[in-house]
């Protein structure tokens, strides 16, 4: 399901995997809370439909007392990234 989101880079870096240097970025993704977005877990993956970029979800929760938004901490360039 397509949902509008705000994607913000938290930190970026490089790490070595299988003797290859690759870029890794950590992002906070903010979504408006609804039945579908509240069901997101770290077993899911996020895809930016505009760019085709995929993100591994590390954490999903809400910092908003009124539960209006869901925040995902995501990683791009991680071991499951393809």
C-alpha positions in Angstrom: 0.0 0.0 0.0 1.3 3.4 -0.9 1.5 5.9 2.0 3.1 9.4 2.1 6.2 9.4 4.3 8.9 11.8 5.5 12.3 10.1 5.1 15.2 11.8 7.0 18.8 10.6 7.1 20.0 10.1 10.7 23.5 8.9 10.0 25.5 7.5 7.2 28.7 5.6 7.0 30.6 2.8 5.3 31.2 -0.8 6.4 33.0 -3.7 5.0 31.0 -6.8 3.9 32.6 -9.7 2.2 35.7 -7.7 1.5 33.7 -5.0 -0.2 33.2 -1.5 1.1 29.6 -0.4 1.0 27.6 2.6 2.1 25.1 2.2 4.9 22.6 4.8 5.9 20.2 5.0 8.8 16.9 6.8 8.4 13.9 7.9 10.4 10.7 7.5 8.4 7.6 9.2 9.7 4.2 8.0 8.6 0.7 9.1 9.6 -0.7 6.4 11.9 -3.5 4.2 10.6 -4.4 0.5 10.9 -1.8 -0.5 8.3 1.1 1.6 9.5 0.5 0.6 13.1 0.9 -3.1 12.1 4.4 -2.5 10.6 7.2 -4.6 12.3 10.9 -5.2 11.8 10.0 -8.2 9.7 8.7 -5.9 7.0 10.6 -3.9 4.4 10.0 -0.4 3.2 10.2 0.6 -0.5 10.4 4.1 -1.8 8.1 3.9 -4.8 9.6 7.1 -6.3 13.2 5.9 -6.3 12.9 2.1 -5.9 15.2 2.3 -2.8 14.6 -0.5 -0.2 15.0 -0.1 3.5 15.3 -2.7 6.3 13.1 -1.8 9.2 15.1 -2.0 12.5 12.4 -0.5 14.8 8.8 0.7 14.6 7.0 2.7 17.2 5.5 6.0 18.1 7.0 9.0 20.0 3.7 10.9 19.7 1.6 10.9 22.9 -1.5 11.2 20.8 -0.5 8.3 18.5 -0.9 10.3 15.3 2.4 9.2 13.7 4.4 6.0 13.4 8.2 6.3 13.3 10.4 3.7 11.6 14.1 3.5 12.1 15.4 2.0 8.9 18.7 1.0 7.4 19.6 1.2 3.7 22.6 -0.8 2.5 22.4 -3.4 5.2 22.9 -7.2 4.8 19.3 -7.9 3.5 19.5 -5.0 1.0 19.3 -6.2 -2.5 
